[in-house]
Amino acid sequence: QREEKQLEASVDSLISLVALTKNALQSFIYKLENEYERLTWPNVLDNFGLLSGQLNTINKMLKNEKTPSFRSQVIIPLVLSQKPDDDLTVLTEQRVPVFSHEIVPDYLRTKPDPEVEEQEKQLSTEAARIGPDVAQKQIQALNKMCSNLLEKLNNPRDDRDAESAASRLNKPSFNPGDTNALVAAVAFGKGLSKCRPPGPMAPGHPGQGPMMSGGPTLQQVTIGGGGGQQAGMGGPGAPQQQGQPGKMPSSIKTNIKSASASMHPYNR
């Protein structure tokens, strides 16, 4: 009877501690889901500290010498029923309304599921195949990765901000090839088309037509009926021949042809 009373007291204490831990966990989850905008990092640390302290209290109670070993206790279902049980519903907070053949294997199981056991066997077999040298190398690689990660996490935030700022400054924001091509096009005309369509001549301004670089200036030639008019071709032209009114002299034709040939894009 003494052992039974001690077992009941231990179970009651364990239930109360688990209930406190559950309430604290529910409160923390509610804050994370509904009050995350007002939740600060110190508050999160306080909640984690509370949960950690309650779990440590449960572990100390289970390891206490006065606490009986719960592993030596076996739970055997005496009555199974398909009808709802109100007392069971209240005890389990409406999670288990019926203590039937379907849920007993899950709630009273002391070993993992057969599928989980099979996976554990496979993992154990694969671990046994790996030699000690290979396992040691993998352990060292994992430890190195963890050390690098911890070192990055432990670095001050200012150092990380400085590194990110330096990386942004060193990153080029332009394409050198495009810049060189643009400078060559503006300064030397590299890559530009050598000919352009002729523009319309402004009315009332003779001699101001489109001008091509590298060629002579071509002015409008005015041929009148009289013999005293001259053609503007960079200088005085020859007088009109008598007896042939309206006909251009041969010297003017030669000058116009030579100027047109020099202005042709293929002759530049």
Stockholm file with secondary structure:
# STOCKHOLM 1.0

chainA/1-268         QREEKQLEASVDSLISLVALTKNALQSFIYKLENEYERLTWPNVLDNFGLLSGQLNTINKMLKNEKTPSFRSQVIIPLVLSQKPDDDLTVLTEQRVPVFSHEIVPDYLRTKPDPEVEEQEKQLSTEAARIGPDVAQKQIQALNKMCSNLLEKLNNPRDDRDAESAASRLNKPSFNPGDTNALVAAVAFGKGLSKCRPPGPMAPGHPGQGPMMSGGPTLQQVTIGGGGGQQAGMGGPGAPQQQGQPGKMPSSIKTNIKSASASMHPYNR
#=GR chainA/1-268 SS CHHHHHHHHHHHHHHHHHHHHHHHHHHHHHHHHHSTTTCCHHHHHHHHHHHHHHHHHHHHHHHSTTSCCGGGCCCCCCCCCSSCCHHHHHHTTTSCCCCCTTTHHHHSCCSCCHHHHHHHHHHHHHHHHSCHHHHHHHHHHHHHHHHHHHHHHHSCHHHHHHHHHHHHHHSCCSCHHHHHHHHHHHHHCTTSCSCCCCCCCCTTCTTCSCCCTTSCCCCCCCCCSSSSCCCCSSSCCCCCCTTCTTCCCHHHHHHHHHHHHHHSGGGC
#=GC SS_cons         CHHHHHHHHHHHHHHHHHHHHHHHHHHHHHHHHHSTTTCCHHHHHHHHHHHHHHHHHHHHHHHSTTSCCGGGCCCCCCCCCSSCCHHHHHHTTTSCCCCCTTTHHHHSCCSCCHHHHHHHHHHHHHHHHSCHHHHHHHHHHHHHHHHHHHHHHHSCHHHHHHHHHHHHHHSCCSCHHHHHHHHHHHHHCTTSCSCCCCCCCCTTCTTCSCCCTTSCCCCCCCCCSSSSCCCCSSSCCCCCCTTCTTCCCHHHHHHHHHHHHHHSGGGC
//
